[in-house]
């Protein structure tokens, strides 16, 4: 499973998909701390792990540099057995992956394509698992927290969630354990099965990591951090119990979620089952029970996408997803709705048993599915594979499982521009309102918000009724087919007054407050040549105003944006026009010209704000394409 960064709400991208960048500086600080401050018994192991990781990074970076294509790959990208893979995006150039297997193998890459073995998370099996035979070391996942590791003052901590066959509970069952490390390459210190924060267990003495009165035998842990910083652990629970018992329960796998504490080593509330397997579907191999397992959570806008695998991993297998509007889903047992497009990663004649996947960000942005698959027959090892993942409205798709040489399409990192085409403004006596809106990118979906409420999925035209007297604010943002959301939603303010004001109530010398935002005209070419300046014409339509302009440049395939320098507030008399000039810094202009020579798409997002004397403001945006 994948590694995430546990972050406060300010680290928004950490929550969207649970995967985020961790800088080389953070990794270097972790290694320095581990080598100098770790217990003496572990310093040598940390030193070896950090040295190996650094050596591997140099080797794979050199190999990756030999590639001249923008992003080319061919599956499998790691030919040795590597089932249930999870890729940690540890910086803009680093990935770590952890897999099922004794000690949990760890590999590292700079580009998702070239991988080298780094080591193993454990040197010996944990004390709580069976000490002979197969101890079921399955599907590890790692979460990086900015908090210190237990008993240390370290600059962050890596928590690994993993599966083991318990030697402490009857009947026999798998449990989810947790371990920590000062560095992503290990070694990891085991803490045993996940416990309840209050120390409680069920009737059979099981902690939450193993099970509860409603079911037991948890496997395939996957952490997720939501926008508000809440931490969740998704698992597959193998046995379902209709009533509390110390005996055995039938095998009915279900995807479940465990809310975790801020320091993510203990459960803070009960496990919630989310959905089970559907018999006689792709989730059931003939002659076997229907199975759902290997969950992984991603979030786009206000929708939660819970990916999972189904079928029989030693035979026909695949991946699908289900959606909900919250991390814990609805109130019913089927708290997430399975997609009608499932399976989105089906078995083919060339790739058998694809699944066990998780999602990470690619080297140049975009989403990538990291999964395993077999070639030849079902006795062959499961090897590491990657394919791009595309978002379109509320749907997800991937071209995988692919074989043969592949060239990934350029990453669309440019967010769309949202425009409100019609709707109320100023003051109205109507308690109903309807807005129509559009996007600069065809095929975009939309999210709307009213009066500071949460954004919700919507479509044009969006209507509201029974509005109260007073001021109201409507916001709408577009989300394009690549999952890019407009960072500056379009807005419209207006006021409802169903009762005319009584002149006698207010003194003649005390006029009503001016709540009407200023109206202005905006003129800017949709396509301009890349020069030192971009000019925008602003016309004050309704009243005197002060106008300002700012901008950002986005280059196709480049994740960063470049700020444009605009003038300060410019005063414009009603009916007059003024030209505002944005200056493109020299280094930005050089980057733009290099991109244009590569025939990459370069766009500038311009934002113009006008304010009147009463402090009301109106914001309008314009997308401009830059050419040679």
Buried (B, 14 or more C-beta within 10 A) or exposed (E): BBBBBBBEEEBEEBBBBBBBBBEBEBBBBBBBBBBEEBEEEBBEBBBBBBEBBBEBBEBBBEBBEEEEEBBEBEBBBBEEBBBBBBBBBBBBBBBBBBBBBEBBBBBBBBBBBBBBBBBBBBEEBBEBBBEEEEBBBBBBBBBBBBBBBEEBEBBBBBBBBBBBBBBBBEEEBBBBBBBBBBBBBBBBBBBBBBBBBEEEBBEBEBBBBBBBBBBBBBBBBBBBBBBEBBBBBBBBBBBBBEEEEEEEBEEBBBBBBBBBEEBBBBBBBBBBBBBBBBEEBBBBBEEEBBBBBBBBBBBBBBBBBBBBBBBBBBBBBBBBBBBBBEBBBEEEEBBBBBBEEBBBBBBBEEBBBBBBBBBBBBBBBBBBBBBBBBBEEEEEBBBBBBBBBBBBBBBBBBBBBBBEEBEBEBBBBBBBBBBBEEBBBEEBEEEEBBBBBBBBBEEBBBBBBBEEEEBBBBEBEBEBEEBEEEEBEBBBBBBBBBBBBBEBBBBBBBBBEEEEEEEEEEEEEEEEEEBBBBBBEBEBEEEBEBEEEBBBBBBBBBBBBBBBBBBBBBBBBBBEBBEBEBBEEBEBEBEEEBEBBBBBBEEBBEBBBEBBEEEBBBBBBBBBBBBBEEEBBBBBBBBBEBEE
